[in-house]
Amino acid sequence: MGQKEKLIAKLRSNPRDFTFGDAETLLGFMTYRRSNKGKTSGSRVIFTSDVYKTKILLHKPHPRKELLEYQVKQLIEVLKQEGLL
């Protein structure tokens, strides 16, 4: 099982320890690229893809690394809508 499959399995389990780095790596496997939301975006980042129409907005958590529960659920929902999960 490769890293992509491991991250998908971990995300599907609705974990409390899914980190921003995990999300960024998984989205990279799915052709999403990270960019800042704008000059004053602060911790907000947006992931876009040339293949998929959905844009994914996440707040980069700090000082912790783990995404909040609602962020994990939103990420799962968006990836399901795109047929990626």
Secondary structure, 3 states (H helix, E strand, C coil): CCHHHHHHHHHHCCCCCCEHHHHHHHHHHCCEEEEECCCCCCCEEEEEECCCCCCEEEECCCCCCECCHHHHHHHHHHHHHCCCC
